[in-house]
């Protein structure tokens, strides 16, 4: 038995096949989408005994409507699911690449800084000294063995591209730094929490603001004790010199949830934000007076 692509496709399939449906089958949302067909009397609602029915008066026009909204037909094609990515599949089904959500993959930029190799499927990638050991790999929604990305070492999740490029990760004891560019996707967190990454310790390098702390809390919830928050030794001086009130106010709505954290590092930063009345962007780590481990 064929499976309709969605509820609306199922309704259209019944209309084009049977020529009518009970009016109760047409939801308010579906009726709104079918409004042009009702206006043109391609569809009409009539009495049917004690109830009402929606009947098709012009099947040819209904068929054109279906073709316009479902160019590949009303029913799922399992073979297309296997060979097409999410956006291409959405285009083939609905003429809209975004109809099925976002991308089914993510490009992750990284810097290798330690001796441990990055394993992408069966390929081992080590430091080469070329292009600052920058690279990228792809995380897929549906991982298979040949797509696994594995690493055993210290991994830094880095919110800001400047810090990714400019920070001395080797001196910081980080083996692999990966860019998050702000909010981490669920896909990335799932990857860090996955079995292939079970031997990695993850240190979060983010802004010292509610967003950065919120991101760490998401990591901690998924990874437990494998996740930690990087705190420079001179963080008090960092806050006294570089804290920004606007940075704190822009994301203050996240504070109530963060204040529930029992993590000592998180609570320390929350206290510093309260005392200084501001938050600090992670680029402060690049200022020579702060330094690594200073």
Backbone bond lengths (Angstrom), bond angles and torsions (degrees), N, CA, C in turn:
res aa  C-N    CA-C-N  psi(-1)  N-CA   C-N-CA  omega(-1)  CA-C   N-CA-C  phi
1 X - - - 1.469 - - 1.527 110.18 -
2 X 1.331 116.08 132.43 1.456 120.40 -178.89 1.528 110.87 -74.65
3 X 1.327 114.93 146.01 1.461 121.52 -178.95 1.520 109.89 -106.36
4 X 1.347 118.66 122.16 1.470 119.95 177.88 1.528 110.92 -62.30
5 X 1.317 116.81 151.67 1.456 121.14 -179.48 1.519 112.07 -63.79
6 X 1.326 117.36 -34.10 1.461 122.15 178.85 1.530 107.32 -161.76
7 X 1.339 115.99 -179.89 1.462 120.58 -175.83 1.531 111.70 -62.62
8 X 1.335 116.94 -39.55 1.460 120.06 -179.55 1.531 110.41 -66.48
9 X 1.331 116.51 -39.36 1.462 120.04 176.33 1.520 110.74 -62.41
10 X 1.342 116.76 -37.93 1.459 120.28 177.57 1.517 112.31 -63.67
11 X 1.329 116.60 -39.18 1.460 121.53 177.94 1.532 110.28 -65.06
12 X 1.328 116.48 -45.55 1.458 119.97 179.09 1.525 111.55 -63.31
13 X 1.330 116.62 -38.38 1.464 120.06 178.46 1.519 111.05 -61.96
14 X 1.331 116.25 -40.55 1.472 119.83 179.14 1.524 110.44 -68.24
15 X 1.327 117.27 -39.54 1.461 120.08 179.66 1.525 111.57 -64.66
16 X 1.340 116.79 -45.57 1.460 119.29 -175.77 1.528 111.45 -73.16
17 X 1.343 116.71 -26.89 1.469 120.32 -178.45 1.527 111.90 -86.44
18 X 1.345 116.20 -49.00 1.463 120.69 -175.31 1.520 112.92 -91.06
19 X 1.322 117.56 -20.72 1.461 120.83 -179.66 1.507 114.42 86.90
20 X 1.342 117.07 -7.97 1.469 119.78 178.48 1.526 108.65 -167.33
21 X 1.343 115.17 161.04 1.460 121.89 173.88 1.521 107.54 -143.12
22 X 1.303 116.96 159.67 1.460 119.97 173.31 1.524 108.83 -63.57
23 X 1.311 116.66 139.74 1.462 120.90 -176.99 1.526 111.66 -59.77
24 X 1.323 116.71 -29.77 1.465 120.31 179.55 1.527 112.18 -65.81
25 X 1.341 116.64 -17.99 1.467 120.60 178.85 1.522 112.31 -75.84
26 X 1.340 116.31 -15.45 1.459 120.29 -176.88 1.532 108.47 -96.14
27 X 1.313 116.04 103.29 1.461 120.85 -179.11 1.526 110.67 -68.80
28 X 1.335 117.67 162.06 1.469 119.48 176.55 1.530 112.46 -55.42
29 X 1.328 117.24 -38.97 1.460 120.14 179.58 1.523 110.71 -65.76
30 X 1.341 117.08 -43.54 1.462 120.36 178.81 1.520 110.83 -66.61
31 X 1.323 116.65 -37.92 1.470 120.07 179.59 1.531 110.62 -63.03
32 X 1.339 115.85 -36.37 1.465 119.14 178.40 1.528 110.69 -65.35
33 X 1.320 116.71 -39.25 1.471 120.13 179.26 1.528 111.07 -70.26
34 X 1.317 116.16 -28.96 1.464 120.85 -178.60 1.527 112.90 -90.63
35 X 1.340 116.31 1.76 1.468 120.40 -175.15 1.531 113.07 -52.60
36 X 1.351 120.38 -42.65 1.477 118.49 178.63 1.524 113.14 -60.89
37 X 1.327 116.91 -32.73 1.464 120.35 -179.88 1.520 111.02 -73.74
38 X 1.325 117.19 -34.99 1.465 119.92 175.12 1.531 110.17 -68.08
39 X 1.334 116.14 -41.34 1.467 119.58 -179.12 1.521 111.52 -62.83
40 X 1.335 116.93 -35.98 1.467 121.36 -179.15 1.532 112.00 -88.63
41 X 1.334 116.44 3.26 1.467 123.41 -179.20 1.532 112.39 58.95
42 X 1.334 114.18 28.16 1.465 118.27 167.52 1.523 108.14 -70.32
43 X 1.326 115.25 -36.13 1.460 123.18 172.17 1.520 108.40 -116.82
44 X 1.305 116.59 140.31 1.466 121.30 176.32 1.517 108.48 -135.49
45 X 1.316 115.00 148.50 1.460 120.13 177.21 1.531 108.67 -103.04
46 X 1.315 116.48 128.50 1.460 121.76 -176.21 1.521 109.69 -131.17
47 X 1.327 114.29 163.82 1.468 120.07 174.36 1.528 108.70 -75.42
48 X 1.335 115.29 145.15 1.468 121.52 177.57 1.518 107.25 -143.58
49 X 1.329 115.39 90.82 1.464 119.56 -175.29 1.504 110.30 65.15
50 X 1.328 115.90 -125.30 1.471 120.33 -179.79 1.521 112.00 -84.81
51 X 1.339 117.03 -7.10 1.459 120.19 -177.45 1.514 112.42 -118.77
52 X 1.327 115.02 -158.23 1.464 120.43 179.89 1.521 108.32 -136.77
53 X 1.334 115.01 153.39 1.451 121.36 -179.95 1.524 109.96 -131.62
54 X 1.330 114.38 154.19 1.462 121.42 171.23 1.518 106.64 -105.18
55 X 1.346 115.83 120.58 1.461 121.45 -176.43 1.520 111.07 -112.38
56 X 1.321 115.15 149.95 1.462 122.09 177.14 1.518 108.66 -92.91
57 X 1.342 115.97 121.78 1.461 120.35 179.34 1.535 111.40 -99.30
58 X 1.313 116.98 -28.60 1.471 119.84 -178.98 1.532 108.49 -131.13
59 X 1.328 117.23 87.20 1.469 120.43 -177.24 1.529 113.53 -59.09
60 X 1.329 117.16 -34.88 1.458 120.13 -178.53 1.528 111.73 -61.68
61 X 1.333 116.38 -41.18 1.461 120.35 179.52 1.522 110.64 -70.31
62 X 1.322 116.59 -37.38 1.464 119.77 176.13 1.526 110.01 -62.68
63 X 1.329 117.30 -40.24 1.466 120.84 178.99 1.529 111.06 -62.25
64 X 1.339 117.14 -38.82 1.460 120.35 177.61 1.534 110.67 -67.02
65 X 1.322 116.52 -38.50 1.467 121.29 177.16 1.527 109.32 -60.76
66 X 1.322 116.93 -45.24 1.468 121.38 179.64 1.523 110.40 -61.86
67 X 1.321 117.12 -44.37 1.457 120.80 -178.75 1.526 111.67 -63.69
68 X 1.334 116.37 -35.14 1.457 120.59 -179.39 1.525 111.11 -68.86
69 X 1.339 116.87 -38.27 1.461 120.73 -176.87 1.521 113.51 -91.57
70 X 1.309 117.81 -25.02 1.463 122.34 -178.97 1.532 108.64 -132.93
71 X 1.340 117.32 77.35 1.467 119.89 -173.19 1.529 114.59 -61.22
72 X 1.330 118.22 -25.82 1.460 120.78 179.91 1.523 112.28 -97.14
73 X 1.328 117.41 6.71 1.455 120.36 -179.23 1.516 112.35 103.94
74 X 1.315 115.72 170.71 1.463 122.26 -173.98 1.522 113.62 -85.78
75 X 1.328 117.54 -10.94 1.458 119.97 -172.15 1.526 111.37 -116.49
76 X 1.330 114.52 148.92 1.458 121.16 -178.85 1.515 110.92 -67.28
77 X 1.319 115.40 142.58 1.462 122.55 176.66 1.525 107.56 -113.44
78 X 1.334 118.52 101.85 1.478 120.74 -177.08 1.514 113.56 -55.32
79 X 1.322 117.99 -33.09 1.464 120.03 -179.63 1.521 111.19 -65.96
80 X 1.339 117.20 -34.98 1.468 120.60 177.71 1.525 110.42 -68.08
81 X 1.341 117.06 -37.56 1.459 120.70 178.05 1.522 111.52 -58.69
82 X 1.317 116.72 -32.95 1.457 121.21 -175.67 1.524 112.94 -79.16
83 X 1.318 117.75 -29.41 1.474 119.38 -172.12 1.522 113.98 -108.52
84 X 1.326 118.08 -18.07 1.462 120.34 -176.16 1.518 111.15 -104.07
85 X 1.339 116.99 141.68 1.451 120.57 172.68 1.527 109.28 -73.06
86 X 1.330 116.14 170.06 1.461 121.05 -172.22 1.525 112.81 -59.46
87 X 1.324 117.67 -44.98 1.466 119.73 -176.96 1.522 112.08 -69.33
88 X 1.325 116.49 -41.06 1.454 119.29 178.87 1.515 110.81 -66.88
89 X 1.320 116.18 -38.24 1.458 120.48 177.28 1.527 110.27 -63.16
90 X 1.342 117.48 -42.11 1.460 121.16 178.35 1.524 111.27 -62.59
91 X 1.331 116.85 -39.31 1.461 120.33 177.83 1.523 110.66 -63.83
92 X 1.339 116.40 -43.25 1.466 119.44 -178.23 1.522 111.54 -67.15
93 X 1.319 116.79 -32.56 1.463 119.88 -177.33 1.515 113.59 -86.63
94 X 1.350 116.55 -40.50 1.466 120.59 -168.91 1.529 114.88 -125.27
95 X 1.339 118.27 1.77 1.469 122.49 -173.73 1.530 111.62 62.40
96 X 1.306 117.80 25.30 1.461 121.82 -175.29 1.522 108.25 -146.87
97 X 1.349 117.89 111.57 1.461 120.75 -176.79 1.527 113.38 -64.52
98 X 1.337 117.29 -19.75 1.466 119.90 -176.06 1.527 113.05 -98.10
99 X 1.327 117.57 3.17 1.466 120.76 -174.01 1.524 113.53 -65.45
100 X 1.317 117.75 -24.99 1.472 121.13 -178.28 1.519 111.87 -106.78
101 X 1.331 117.03 15.74 1.451 120.28 179.30 1.520 111.36 101.68
102 X 1.332 115.86 -161.68 1.457 120.81 -175.79 1.514 112.96 -82.37
103 X 1.311 114.42 -161.71 1.458 121.31 -179.35 1.520 110.70 -66.58
104 X 1.338 116.41 151.79 1.460 119.82 175.16 1.528 110.63 -96.64
105 X 1.326 116.06 17.92 1.455 120.66 175.99 1.523 108.55 -149.80
106 X 1.322 114.92 168.79 1.458 121.00 178.69 1.519 108.76 -143.05
107 X 1.326 116.99 133.32 1.459 121.53 175.91 1.523 108.28 -90.76
108 X 1.318 116.08 121.58 1.464 122.08 -177.53 1.521 109.44 -110.50
109 X 1.324 116.36 121.45 1.461 121.52 176.81 1.525 109.34 -88.92
110 X 1.330 116.28 144.66 1.459 119.42 -175.95 1.519 111.26 -145.28
111 X 1.352 115.28 165.55 1.459 123.84 168.15 1.511 108.42 -129.02
112 X 1.302 116.72 127.53 1.462 121.54 173.78 1.523 108.44 -88.11
113 X 1.335 116.30 129.48 1.459 119.90 -177.23 1.524 112.64 -127.98
114 X 1.332 118.14 -13.06 1.459 120.91 -177.75 1.517 111.83 -114.03
115 X 1.321 115.10 -170.90 1.462 120.66 -177.14 1.529 112.19 -86.87
116 X 1.331 117.84 -20.52 1.461 120.37 -177.10 1.527 109.82 -68.55
117 X 1.332 117.83 136.66 1.470 120.22 -179.94 1.528 111.46 -81.12
118 X 1.314 115.39 151.77 1.458 122.45 171.28 1.523 107.14 -91.42
119 X 1.328 116.74 124.77 1.457 121.59 -177.61 1.519 109.66 -104.32
120 X 1.312 116.08 116.13 1.460 121.94 177.60 1.518 106.94 -114.46
121 X 1.326 115.77 102.75 1.449 119.82 -171.60 1.519 109.14 62.01
122 X 1.315 117.79 -123.20 1.468 122.06 179.96 1.526 112.34 -96.86
123 X 1.347 116.86 5.30 1.461 121.20 -177.54 1.521 110.95 -98.96
124 X 1.326 116.42 129.43 1.461 122.27 178.44 1.520 109.15 -102.83
125 X 1.338 116.24 126.31 1.464 121.40 -178.74 1.525 108.78 -116.43
126 X 1.324 116.34 120.39 1.455 121.57 177.95 1.508 111.12 -113.09
127 X 1.326 115.63 177.31 1.464 119.78 179.06 1.519 110.16 -67.73
128 X 1.332 115.17 138.36 1.451 120.23 -179.30 1.519 112.71 -124.34
129 X 1.333 116.37 -15.42 1.452 120.37 -175.55 1.517 113.25 79.48
130 X 1.320 116.74 0.44 1.463 121.56 -179.39 1.523 109.82 -90.70
131 X 1.325 116.75 131.68 1.481 122.52 176.51 1.525 112.00 53.83
132 X 1.340 115.42 36.81 1.461 118.48 177.09 1.513 113.47 66.23
133 X 1.354 116.65 19.91 1.468 121.77 -177.86 1.524 111.77 57.91
134 X 1.332 113.95 32.32 1.459 120.05 174.04 1.519 110.04 -83.29
135 X 1.323 116.04 146.82 1.455 119.99 176.33 1.508 110.42 -163.41
136 X 1.303 115.72 -172.38 1.464 121.08 179.76 1.522 108.96 -152.19
137 X 1.306 115.21 150.20 1.459 120.65 172.80 1.520 108.44 -138.68
138 X 1.316 115.88 168.89 1.464 121.55 -176.81 1.521 110.00 -111.71
139 X 1.320 115.89 129.20 1.461 121.90 171.33 1.519 107.92 -99.81
140 X 1.311 116.69 128.77 1.459 122.18 179.82 1.523 110.12 -104.44
141 X 1.342 116.15 151.63 1.463 120.06 175.59 1.521 110.76 -61.00
142 X 1.320 115.99 -51.47 1.456 121.14 -178.71 1.519 107.96 -99.83
143 X 1.324 116.16 95.35 1.460 119.70 -178.03 1.525 110.37 -75.31
144 X 1.306 116.03 142.63 1.448 122.14 170.38 1.520 107.25 -123.81
145 X 1.314 116.67 168.38 1.462 119.83 -174.54 1.524 111.94 -57.26
146 X 1.334 117.32 -36.16 1.455 119.11 -176.93 1.528 112.54 -78.75
147 X 1.328 117.29 -3.80 1.463 120.92 178.71 1.524 112.48 -111.70
148 X 1.315 118.86 -2.46 1.460 121.50 -178.65 1.528 110.76 -57.44
149 X 1.338 115.62 136.53 1.461 121.50 172.74 1.516 106.53 -111.71
150 X 1.333 116.22 117.09 1.459 121.67 -174.15 1.526 110.49 -119.44
151 X 1.346 114.30 147.30 1.453 118.95 175.03 1.525 108.80 -157.32
152 X 1.319 116.09 137.52 1.464 121.86 176.43 1.521 107.70 -120.89
153 X 1.295 116.96 105.09 1.453 121.99 -178.31 1.513 109.45 166.18
154 X 1.326 116.37 -163.24 1.462 121.65 178.92 1.523 108.78 -93.31
155 X 1.323 115.94 122.43 1.457 122.45 -178.31 1.526 108.95 -112.03
156 X 1.312 117.16 130.06 1.464 121.99 174.87 1.522 109.35 -102.76
157 X 1.319 116.63 128.94 1.462 121.19 170.84 1.528 106.53 -95.53
158 X 1.332 116.13 119.75 1.463 121.37 -166.47 1.519 110.08 -117.05
159 X 1.323 115.35 121.09 1.459 120.66 -174.62 1.522 112.51 -74.85
160 X 1.332 117.41 -33.24 1.459 120.12 -169.53 1.525 111.89 -114.63
161 X 1.350 119.22 133.02 1.471 120.79 -178.11 1.528 113.53 -64.28
162 X 1.331 117.33 -31.68 1.463 119.53 178.76 1.520 110.70 -62.45
163 X 1.318 116.29 -43.09 1.465 120.38 179.12 1.526 110.50 -68.09
164 X 1.322 117.26 -38.21 1.466 120.39 177.63 1.525 110.88 -56.23
165 X 1.338 116.63 -42.79 1.458 121.23 -175.46 1.529 112.47 -83.98
166 X 1.327 117.88 -39.67 1.462 121.10 -168.89 1.524 114.56 -93.81
167 X 1.302 119.11 -21.86 1.465 121.27 -172.93 1.527 110.39 -74.78
168 X 1.317 116.98 147.62 1.465 122.22 179.10 1.526 108.51 -87.87
169 X 1.322 115.44 87.15 1.472 119.81 -175.19 1.524 111.93 -68.99
170 X 1.301 117.03 -34.49 1.463 119.15 179.64 1.523 110.50 -62.58
171 X 1.330 116.66 -44.69 1.465 120.40 178.34 1.523 111.61 -64.77
172 X 1.331 116.61 -29.08 1.462 120.83 -179.62 1.522 112.35 -81.50
173 X 1.332 117.33 -4.49 1.456 119.98 180.00 1.511 113.90 79.74
174 X 1.334 116.23 21.65 1.467 121.46 179.53 1.528 108.59 -100.14
175 X 1.318 116.29 132.20 1.467 121.35 -178.99 1.525 113.20 -91.11
176 X 1.321 116.53 -32.23 1.471 121.35 -177.70 1.522 108.41 -145.42
177 X 1.324 117.12 123.70 1.472 121.61 176.14 1.517 108.29 -109.65
178 X 1.334 116.88 128.84 1.463 121.07 179.19 1.525 109.16 -118.37
179 X 1.323 115.70 140.48 1.463 121.27 -177.64 1.522 110.57 -82.78
180 X 1.325 116.04 135.63 1.471 120.69 174.39 1.516 111.77 -111.51
181 X 1.344 117.95 -23.98 1.465 123.02 179.90 1.534 111.47 52.06
182 X 1.321 115.65 50.45 1.456 119.57 179.25 1.514 111.09 99.77
183 X 1.310 115.96 -129.51 1.459 121.48 -177.92 1.524 111.68 -64.56
184 X 1.321 116.25 128.70 1.458 120.30 175.36 1.522 110.11 -78.08
185 X 1.314 115.30 142.35 1.455 119.58 175.57 1.524 108.97 -73.19
186 X 1.325 115.99 157.55 1.454 120.58 173.92 1.527 110.07 -61.47
187 X 1.327 115.44 -32.46 1.464 121.39 179.60 1.530 110.82 -61.65
188 X 1.344 116.95 -43.82 1.458 120.07 -179.33 1.526 111.14 -67.45
189 X 1.330 116.82 -42.80 1.456 119.24 179.60 1.524 110.60 -63.54
190 X 1.317 116.96 -41.30 1.462 120.49 177.72 1.528 110.62 -61.64
191 X 1.333 116.50 -38.56 1.464 119.54 178.07 1.529 110.61 -64.06
192 X 1.328 117.73 -46.73 1.460 120.93 179.99 1.522 111.94 -62.51
193 X 1.331 115.93 -29.32 1.467 120.79 -179.62 1.530 112.86 -89.38
194 X 1.333 116.71 -2.73 1.462 120.71 -172.89 1.527 112.25 -77.90
195 X 1.333 115.71 165.80 1.465 121.82 179.73 1.520 112.50 -58.86
196 X 1.364 119.82 -41.52 1.467 118.64 178.70 1.524 114.28 -60.70
197 X 1.338 117.61 -21.23 1.462 121.08 -179.58 1.527 111.97 -105.62
198 X 1.313 116.40 15.46 1.468 120.86 -174.41 1.516 114.78 -63.44
199 X 1.347 117.84 -21.71 1.466 120.72 -179.53 1.521 112.65 -96.33
200 X 1.329 117.35 8.10 1.465 121.29 -179.33 1.520 110.87 -96.94
201 X 1.329 115.71 141.84 1.462 122.29 169.37 1.518 107.48 -102.12
202 X 1.321 117.15 131.76 1.464 121.53 -172.45 1.528 109.85 -112.61
203 X 1.333 115.37 123.62 1.468 121.68 178.61 1.520 107.81 -113.54
204 X 1.326 116.01 126.57 1.464 119.04 -177.77 1.517 110.96 -91.81
205 X 1.333 115.69 125.39 1.459 123.54 173.76 1.522 107.22 -111.52
206 X 1.320 116.06 100.55 1.457 120.71 179.04 1.514 110.75 -133.49
207 X 1.318 115.95 178.12 1.460 119.19 172.41 1.522 108.80 -61.56
208 X 1.329 115.72 148.78 1.467 120.24 175.91 1.522 107.77 -90.04
209 X 1.324 113.01 68.89 1.457 122.68 -179.10 1.524 107.41 -142.63
210 X 1.340 118.73 175.58 1.468 119.32 -178.58 1.524 114.32 -57.76
211 X 1.340 118.02 -34.23 1.464 119.89 179.53 1.524 110.51 -66.69
212 X 1.339 116.46 -48.67 1.455 119.65 179.78 1.516 112.51 -60.63
213 X 1.326 116.96 -40.14 1.470 120.58 178.20 1.523 111.11 -69.26
214 X 1.320 116.12 -37.90 1.466 120.02 178.11 1.522 110.81 -62.50
215 X 1.340 116.43 -40.24 1.461 120.33 178.04 1.522 110.99 -63.77
216 X 1.333 116.07 -41.72 1.471 117.80 177.49 1.529 111.07 -63.24
217 X 1.316 117.01 -40.65 1.471 120.02 179.67 1.531 110.97 -61.45
218 X 1.325 117.28 -36.15 1.474 120.47 175.52 1.524 110.44 -63.42
219 X 1.333 116.21 -43.34 1.461 120.00 177.72 1.527 111.11 -62.79
220 X 1.313 115.83 -46.38 1.463 120.14 -177.82 1.524 111.31 -61.35
221 X 1.329 116.55 -38.19 1.462 120.25 179.60 1.522 111.34 -63.72
222 X 1.336 117.02 -32.42 1.461 121.07 -177.80 1.529 113.00 -89.26
223 X 1.348 116.81 -33.27 1.456 120.37 -172.67 1.523 114.01 -107.76
224 X 1.319 117.37 -13.93 1.460 120.00 -178.68 1.515 111.66 64.78
225 X 1.322 116.93 -132.19 1.466 121.70 -174.70 1.523 113.08 -73.05
226 X 1.332 118.10 -7.33 1.467 119.63 175.15 1.527 112.13 -74.79
227 X 1.323 117.69 -10.18 1.471 121.95 -178.14 1.523 110.30 -107.72
228 X 1.329 116.18 139.70 1.462 120.83 174.96 1.522 108.72 -142.82
229 X 1.323 115.32 161.76 1.463 122.16 -179.63 1.520 108.53 -106.65
230 X 1.335 117.39 127.74 1.461 119.39 179.78 1.522 110.08 -73.83
231 X 1.331 115.22 126.42 1.460 121.88 177.07 1.527 107.72 -127.16
232 X 1.334 119.22 113.62 1.466 119.91 177.40 1.521 110.68 -66.36
233 X 1.341 115.96 152.14 1.466 119.80 -177.44 1.525 112.19 -59.27
234 X 1.329 116.43 -33.60 1.464 120.53 -176.37 1.526 111.84 -98.93
235 X 1.308 117.46 39.21 1.462 118.85 -174.81 1.523 112.16 -65.89
236 X 1.340 117.75 -30.86 1.474 119.14 178.33 1.526 110.43 -63.19
237 X 1.335 116.80 -42.45 1.474 120.27 178.20 1.531 110.50 -67.15
238 X 1.301 116.10 -36.17 1.452 121.00 177.97 1.528 110.51 -59.73
239 X 1.336 116.37 -44.06 1.468 119.89 178.73 1.526 111.57 -69.27
240 X 1.330 117.88 -39.65 1.468 119.20 -177.12 1.520 111.23 -67.57
241 X 1.334 118.03 -29.62 1.454 120.70 -176.25 1.529 113.90 -94.80
242 X 1.349 117.88 -31.52 1.454 119.08 -167.14 1.533 115.15 -127.04
243 X 1.327 117.93 6.97 1.468 118.10 -178.37 1.526 111.42 -67.61
244 X 1.330 115.08 146.36 1.465 123.05 -174.93 1.527 108.92 -126.47
245 X 1.333 116.51 121.04 1.467 120.78 -178.95 1.525 111.73 -65.26
246 X 1.320 116.79 -39.68 1.470 119.68 -178.62 1.524 111.28 -64.20
247 X 1.324 117.71 -39.03 1.468 121.24 178.75 1.520 110.36 -60.11
248 X 1.317 116.73 -39.19 1.465 120.42 178.84 1.519 111.32 -70.65
249 X 1.332 116.92 -44.22 1.465 119.80 -175.07 1.519 112.08 -66.74
250 X 1.349 117.68 -31.50 1.462 120.59 -177.08 1.528 112.41 -64.29
251 X 1.307 117.36 -26.12 1.465 119.81 -177.83 1.523 112.68 -125.93
252 X 1.334 116.67 22.89 1.464 120.41 -176.58 1.522 112.78 -64.34
253 X 1.335 117.43 -20.35 1.459 119.92 178.72 1.518 113.32 -63.67
254 X 1.342 116.88 -17.73 1.463 120.72 179.24 1.526 112.51 -84.64
255 X 1.334 116.54 -12.49 1.466 120.24 -173.85 1.531 114.38 -59.91
256 X 1.350 119.88 -44.80 1.467 118.16 -177.55 1.529 113.81 -54.49
257 X 1.308 117.33 -41.02 1.466 120.19 179.36 1.524 110.69 -69.70
258 X 1.333 117.11 -41.71 1.462 120.99 -178.45 1.524 110.81 -65.10
259 X 1.328 116.25 -35.90 1.467 120.12 -178.62 1.522 112.93 -66.31
260 X 1.329 116.69 -12.09 1.463 120.14 176.73 1.531 111.82 -83.86
261 X 1.342 116.93 -8.66 1.461 120.43 -177.48 1.526 111.00 -66.70
262 X 1.318 115.54 141.93 1.467 121.05 176.14 1.526 111.05 -96.98
263 X 1.334 117.67 0.18 1.450 121.39 -178.62 1.529 109.90 -70.90
264 X 1.326 116.87 127.51 1.460 121.08 -175.14 1.521 112.01 -64.18
265 X 1.336 117.94 -36.46 1.461 120.93 -179.39 1.523 110.76 -67.53
266 X 1.332 116.16 -41.54 1.463 120.63 178.09 1.529 110.06 -63.50
267 X 1.313 116.55 -45.53 1.462 120.28 -178.05 1.533 110.84 -64.20
268 X 1.326 116.00 -34.04 1.465 119.45 178.59 1.523 110.43 -64.58
269 X 1.322 117.56 -44.47 1.463 120.73 -179.66 1.530 110.38 -68.29
270 X 1.318 117.77 -39.19 1.468 120.82 177.23 1.524 109.85 -58.87
271 X 1.322 116.53 -42.09 1.460 120.39 179.17 1.525 111.20 -64.77
272 X 1.331 117.08 -40.52 1.463 120.36 178.57 1.525 111.12 -65.53
273 X 1.328 117.41 -37.27 1.460 119.89 176.41 1.526 110.68 -63.90
274 X 1.344 116.29 -39.65 1.463 120.57 -179.86 1.528 110.92 -65.87
275 X 1.338 116.79 -42.76 1.462 120.63 -177.62 1.523 111.66 -69.55
276 X 1.339 116.19 -43.09 1.467 119.99 -176.51 1.525 112.43 -83.19
277 X 1.341 117.00 -20.75 1.457 120.61 -176.36 1.511 113.24 73.74
278 X 1.342 116.67 15.88 1.463 120.10 -178.77 1.514 111.87 -151.13
279 X 1.314 115.33 -174.34 1.462 122.60 178.95 1.524 108.07 -134.02
280 X 1.333 116.29 166.81 1.466 121.31 -172.97 1.520 109.91 -125.70
281 X 1.338 115.29 133.88 1.456 120.26 175.50 1.524 110.18 -80.99
282 X 1.335 116.69 146.52 1.457 120.69 -171.27 1.523 113.51 -68.65
283 X 1.343 118.88 -14.01 1.463 119.75 174.98 1.530 111.77 -59.51
284 X 1.316 117.77 -18.44 1.463 120.48 176.68 1.524 111.51 -59.53
285 X 1.330 117.22 -22.98 1.468 120.89 178.34 1.524 111.63 -65.74
286 X 1.328 117.48 -19.22 1.461 121.39 -178.06 1.526 112.66 -88.17
287 X 1.322 117.78 -8.46 1.463 121.58 -179.70 1.518 108.17 -74.49
288 X 1.337 117.93 127.01 1.477 120.92 -173.80 1.517 114.71 -54.09
289 X 1.331 118.02 -32.76 1.473 119.64 -178.10 1.519 112.33 -69.54
290 X 1.368 116.92 -17.71 1.459 119.70 176.20 1.524 109.03 -89.24
291 X 1.317 115.78 -58.66 1.455 120.55 175.23 1.518 113.38 65.09
292 X 1.310 115.21 -179.42 1.462 122.06 179.85 1.524 108.29 -92.61
293 X 1.329 113.93 121.55 1.454 119.35 178.20 1.512 113.76 67.60
294 X 1.344 117.71 17.50 1.471 119.96 -177.91 1.508 110.43 -80.62
